Amino acid sequence: MLSIEDLHSHYGSSHIIQGIGLRAEVGEVIGIFGRNGVGKTTLLKTIAGWVKATSGSISLDARKLNGLSPDRICLAGVGLVPEDRRIFPGLTVQENLELGLLQVRGRPAAAGRAVIAELYERFPRLGERRKQLGATLSGGEQQMLAMARVLVGEPRLVLIDEPSEGLAPMIVAEIFAIIRELRDRGCIVLLVEQNVHEALSVTDRFIVIERGQVVLAGLSEEAADREKLLAALAV
């Protein structure tokens, strides 16, 4: 289980996350919504250790994460797919995925190769382009590579920031199919996404953030909750 309690974080003197609390169970996808600049991305980066938590607690399966370095948090089973993807443009698809193997210590080389082979089956486009440099991939292919590189580490908690931004509908459908698969495999997924209607199709619950605080929470399948969500985002 993921447990976040009274979380605060800052960028310099700017107080971005202001007391957020959140719990998520195994196999649950939670949508994180809100207008630009309200703290959604900062929340994901704080969980992943890219931004230091000022106070509060973050724990995964009762293991405290805040205070750990980003690499230690990654090794604890947390994967972040950032909005800017951050693939290595000068490395091939295969080399990018091989770097992802570093997320799991002590895994036999054969097991790592098997994981990458499985990912090529799940992302056939990447398999076709395994020898291409990251810089030569389309935006959708780069997004797939960013997700696949995280999944090489077989994380228990996956943080995904704006996966559909700028992508064609066909690619978006493939990305969201992978999110459904993660849920079915028992991963916890926190999804930041501007495409609210698409996100609601894969999320179990949602929260809305405003000025670094949760101002609304609801169930994605409840019509009344969805109406409240759309009203809140339209303000």
C-alpha positions, -999 to +999 in steps of 0.1 A: +000+000+000+011+036-007+005+060+021+011+097+020+004+118+050+005+156+054+031+160+027+048+194+021+075+203-004+090+235-017+108+249-047+131+274-029+109+296-010+077+286-029+055+263-009+042+240-036+027+209-019+008+220+011-004+190+032-015+164+007-026+130+020-033+100-002-037+062+002-036+037-027-040-001-026-024-027-048-039-028-083-054+007-081-050+036-106-056+071-092-060+101-114-045+134-103-062+164-119-059+201-117-050+232-137-014+239-147+009+249-120-011+236-090+015+210-079+006+178-098+040+172-113+057+183-081+037+157-061+050+129-084+086+143-082+084+145-044+073+109-042+101+098-065+126+119-045+134+143-073+120+171-051+128+168-014+098+166+010+099+194+035+077+175+060+051+147+061+056+111+052+056+088+022+057+051+026+053+021+003+044-012+020+053+004+053+088+014+042+094+051+046+105+067+013+109+104+020+145+112+030+159+085+006+178+095-025+160+091-059+181+060-067+172+043-034+135+051-040+138+036-074+153+004-060+124+003-034+100-002-063+090+032-075+092+042-112+086+077-126+077+084-162+083+121-164+065+145-187+096+153-207+104+115-210+142+119-204+153+091-226+189+091-237+188+105-273+223+093-281+217+057-271+197+031-290+163+017-278+181-014-266+207+005-247+181+027-230+163-004-218+195-020-206+201+010-185+167+004-169+180-030-157+200-011-131+167-005-112+169-041-099+200-052-080+211-088-081+189-099-110+205-125-132+215-113-167+193-139-183+163-127-163+170-091-174+171-102-211+138-120-207+122-089-192+134-068-222+122-095-246+087-094-230+086-056-233+094-058-270+063-080-273+042-055-254+057-026-273+062-040-309+072-006-323+102-006-299+112-041-310+112-030-346+134+000-337+157-015-311+188-004-329+176+031-335+189+061-315+164+076-291+167+109-309+153+094-341+121+081-326+087+098-329+071+115-299+049+085-294+078+060-296+098+081-272+068+080-247+067+042-251+104+039-245+102+061-214+074+038-200+092+006-211+125+017-194+107+022-161+088-012-165+122-030-169+126-024-132+092-042-125+081-014-101+053-017-076+044+020-078+044+037-112+041+075-114+031+087-149+031+124-158+010+135-189+016+105-211-008+115-238+005+151-244+010+158-281+004+122-292-019+108-319-051+091-307-038+057-318-007+060-297-027+073-268-049+042-269-017+020-268-003+039-238-036+037-218-038+000-226-005-005-209-018+014-179-047-010-177-023-039-179-002-024-150-034-023-129-043-059-138-008-069-127-012-054-093+008-022-097-003+010-080-004+038-106-006+075-100-016+092-133-014+129-140-033+136-172-050+166-189-071+143-210-097+138-183-122+117-202-095+093-213-080+091-178-113+084-162-115+053-184-085+037-166-086+052-131-104+038-101-104+070-081-093+106-086-082+137-067-082+173-077-053+195-066-055+233-062-028+254-048-010+223-035-039+209-017-065+182-024-098+200-029-119+171-043-118+133-043-141+108-059-147+075-077-142+075-114-172+053-121-196+074-102-215+098-125-220+124-097-183+124-088-174+128-125-197+158-128-181+174-097-147+168-113-156+184-146-172+213-128-141+218-106-118+218-137-140+242-156-138+269-129 
